[in-house]
Amino acid sequence: MNRRSFLTTTAATALLAAATTLPAFAQDPLKVGFIYVGPVGDMGWSYQHDLGRKAVEAAYGDRVVTSYVESVPEGPDAERVLTQMALEGNKLIFATSFGFMDAVMNVAAKFPDVKFEHATGYKRADNVATYDARFYEGRAVLGTIAGHMTKSNKIGYIGSFPIPEVVQGINSSFIHARKVNPDVEMKVVWAYTWFDPAKEADAAAALIAEGVDVILQHTDSTAPQAKAQEAGIYSFGQASDMGSFAPAPRISSIIDNWDPYYVKRVGMMLDGTWESSATWGGIGDGEVVIGEITEAVPAEVKAEAEALRDKIASGEYHPFTGPLNKQDGSAWLAEGQVATDEELSGLNFYVEGITAELPK
Amino acid sequence: MILGGIDIVVLIATLMAASTPVLLAATGELVAEKAGVLNLGVEGMMIMGAVGGFAAAVATGSPVLGFLGGALAGAAMALIFAFLTQVLLSNQVATGLALTLFGLGLSALIGKGFEGVRPPPTPKLPFGPLAEIPVAGRILFSHDWMVYASLALVAATWWFLRHSRAGLILRAVGENHDAAHALGYRVVAVRVTALAFGGALAGLGGAYLSLVRVPQWTEGMTAGAGWIALAIVVFASWRPERVLLGAYLFGGITAIQLQMQAAGYKIPVHLLTMAPYVVTIVALVLITALHRRGAQAAPAALGRSFHAST
């Protein structure tokens, strides 16, 4: 290094140091943190959240700095990671899995000036907002397709954990599959994991051994798609498009699109208008997207599914519209009655016609 | 053959394939531990085998070369461990844990380009008319060759440890490295070889996961299988035949509980989900207790560093 370049770098460093120590002159970028339950390479749930994070970066450029921690187990570790993020100066933190709920509440109480956003949860505070997507709207469309496509009249569903969000999905798929095919049966297997490719593959294999020929999944990896392909049956992409398995076995998909929400919330943070809220967007808000319905699906089925999607998007139709009975045969919704959000967010029973037992 | 709504034949055939990754990894770890080295990096070696095997299979289009690549990737990881613990005498527990973290991270990096790619299929072995035999044909003759190879490896390991001179030396090194050294055996060389073998088997197990069982590459796809393998070695009191039993029991109960759910059994799912762990541990502990030699089962020098000067 010669003397001149030494001087210029030193000068540059000094300038940089001055710039960073004088926040009054240049606006500090807003630090936004994300924690994911799976790896961003899961091609499903966490991958979609990370697309949302990238959308935030694209929208606000150098006004924001984002960071993420992936594969954070739901449990005490989440609290440690959240605390770490808050200490690193993140002012807005997105916790993107149901099981992070209590960790978020505990850490939020310790950092009152850090804002938290918790996906799919129901506990809120002044600095904790929740957000969720109406996945059951998309499940209604997939259920319609599944009801038409099954030949054995057995549809399989790989569940993760028996929480309201997943139970809504099972019920909604079943209701709409039954609507177009009264002989349909639903087989449910609980994997008790969000992400474990080998176990998800085993769960798919167990369903296939039971004679299922259409599989819906509520776990995050593409392993069930690979099994469906091997067995020559149909499946649906989950959380992400999983388009590499199109046109079959993947005949459509339910996509979580967090971009609009993340961009909006970070924008509110930048304007100083952020406040705690509970957001629950659906197909109409662009938060739930139905992936391309492939040519493996007959044209009239595709048209029917798309019509249902549009009716849900416009608010003309609600997937949980009576008459609907609970699994034990007791009445739930009367003719024309629509389930309230409150009922749905605490949904802990199957509708009539599902024979499996819901774990408590 | 259907029993209680579950096809037993399909179940047994499924469990053999489902148990193979853990069986391979556990057998490899058993050999390493018999030589007196505790390698907690099984998970890391497995996942490196999974990505290495996947990459090799996709690049060459040959599943056989894929498995070879998986074994090499696992062995390479084990040799890093061997260099650190046998030459530089680092702490085995800490190094093993580091190896797992390193493997998970490195495999994610290497695997970035392989997401959504499909591997060449590993064909089932053609047994012709044998596969048509009712019941036994489906159970015994309907698998890909890795399932048979894994069983052969368990048998070979059993024979090697029990009946060969080299196996006796390996066990001597694991029981008392000072005595083995005094007798003129090369303790470090034996241990490095045992570790490399263990790594290769863990790598094979990982490759089986990404090439046959799932089959695709996904980051973090071993999801704890390596830890299960480690636990099975301990509960099987360091005997290959019990490792086989433990791995098949674990894989079998995992498969049966999912099938019971699919068949609509009215058993609480929580009980079913924990059954594989509970049943495997109880069964193996009972066997050990009945033989009354469980207490002395662990190799005496397990986890202890060796240097010729001490």
Interface residues (C-beta under 8 A of the other chain):
Chain A: G38 P39 V40 G41 D42 M43 S71 G156 P162 K187 V188 V189 W190 A191 Y192 T193 F195 D196 P197 A198 K199 A201 D202 A203 A205 A206 L207 A209 E210 V212 S221 T222 A223 A226 S244 T355 A356 E357 P359 K360
Chain B: D7 V10 L11 T14 A18 P21 A108 G111 K112 E115 G116 V117 R118 L209 R213 V214 P215 Q216 T218 E219 G220 M221 T222 A223 G224 A225 T254 A255 L258 Q259 Q261 A262 A263 G264 K266 P268 V269 H270 T273
